[in-house]
Amino acid sequence: MASMKRVSLSLASVVVLTPLFAVVVLTVAFIYVEVRSSIRAREYDRIEAGMTEAEVQQEMGRPGEIEPCRNSGRVKPCKQTYWYFSFMERWGISLDEDDRVLDKTYNVSY
């Protein structure tokens, strides 16, 4: 049977590797957030007034939140707003009573 060498990490190795690991994890997280935000923005740009609820969900997927509309000052009543989220950003798609897009909203750092 082959002998296995025991590997032990010295305190110096741990001190050096821990910050390096943290940098790698943060870099990967930052790249993920940027790519996801970019994809979501392109999907959002393709949404137009009059599109159906099914077309919106086909383009953007299921919303992270569905909120009833407040309808203050709107010419045509809004039924609900679909909210899609990314880090520090959100995109809203408002639908009328016929489940068609009325308008869109974009917020940063809400």
C-alpha positions in Angstrom: 0.0 0.0 0.0 1.4 3.4 -1.0 2.1 5.7 1.9 0.3 9.0 2.0 2.2 12.1 3.0 0.5 14.1 5.6 0.1 17.7 4.5 0.0 20.3 7.2 -0.5 24.0 6.6 1.6 26.4 8.6 0.1 29.5 10.1 2.0 31.5 7.5 0.4 29.5 4.7 -3.1 30.1 6.1 -2.4 33.9 6.5 -1.3 34.1 2.9 -4.1 31.9 1.4 -7.0 33.4 3.3 -6.8 36.9 1.7 -6.1 35.3 -1.7 -9.2 33.2 -1.3 -11.3 36.2 -0.3 -10.1 38.1 -3.3 -11.0 35.3 -5.7 -14.5 34.9 -4.1 -15.2 38.6 -4.3 -14.0 38.8 -7.9 -16.2 36.0 -8.9 -19.2 37.5 -7.1 -18.6 40.9 -8.7 -18.4 39.4 -12.2 -21.6 37.4 -11.6 -23.5 40.5 -10.5 -22.2 42.6 -13.5 -23.1 39.8 -16.0 -26.5 39.2 -14.5 -27.3 42.9 -14.4 -26.2 43.3 -18.1 -28.4 40.4 -19.2 -31.4 41.8 -17.2 -30.9 45.2 -18.8 -31.0 43.8 -22.3 -34.1 41.8 -21.5 -35.8 44.9 -20.1 -34.9 46.9 -23.2 -36.8 44.5 -25.4 -40.0 45.0 -23.4 -42.4 47.4 -25.2 -45.8 48.9 -24.3 -48.7 46.6 -25.4 -46.8 43.3 -24.9 -48.7 40.6 -23.1 -47.9 39.2 -19.7 -46.9 35.9 -21.3 -44.4 37.8 -23.6 -43.0 39.6 -20.6 -42.4 36.4 -18.7 -41.0 34.7 -21.8 -38.4 37.5 -22.1 -37.7 38.2 -18.4 -38.7 35.1 -16.6 -40.8 35.0 -13.5 -40.8 38.3 -11.5 -39.1 38.4 -8.1 -42.2 40.3 -6.8 -45.6 41.2 -8.0 -47.1 44.4 -6.5 -50.6 45.8 -7.0 -50.6 49.2 -8.6 -51.5 52.4 -6.7 -53.0 54.1 -9.9 -52.5 57.7 -8.7 -52.4 60.0 -11.7 -52.6 57.3 -14.4 -54.7 57.7 -17.5 -55.2 54.0 -17.9 -55.6 51.9 -14.7 -52.7 49.6 -13.8 -53.4 46.2 -12.4 -50.0 45.1 -11.1 -46.3 45.7 -11.4 -43.7 42.9 -12.0 -40.4 43.6 -10.2 -37.1 42.0 -11.3 -34.1 42.5 -9.1 -30.3 42.5 -9.3 -27.8 43.9 -6.8 -28.7 47.6 -6.1 -31.1 47.6 -9.2 -34.7 46.8 -9.9 -36.7 46.8 -13.1 -40.5 47.2 -13.0 -43.1 46.3 -15.7 -46.6 47.6 -15.1 -49.5 45.7 -16.6 -53.1 46.9 -17.2 -56.3 45.1 -16.6 -55.9 43.2 -19.9 -52.4 42.0 -18.8 -50.6 44.1 -21.3 -47.6 46.3 -20.6 -48.5 49.9 -19.7 -45.0 51.2 -18.8 -41.6 50.4 -17.4 -39.6 51.6 -14.4 -36.0 51.3 -13.5 -34.5 52.1 -10.1 -30.9 52.1 -8.9 -30.0 51.7 -5.2 -33.5 51.5 -3.9 
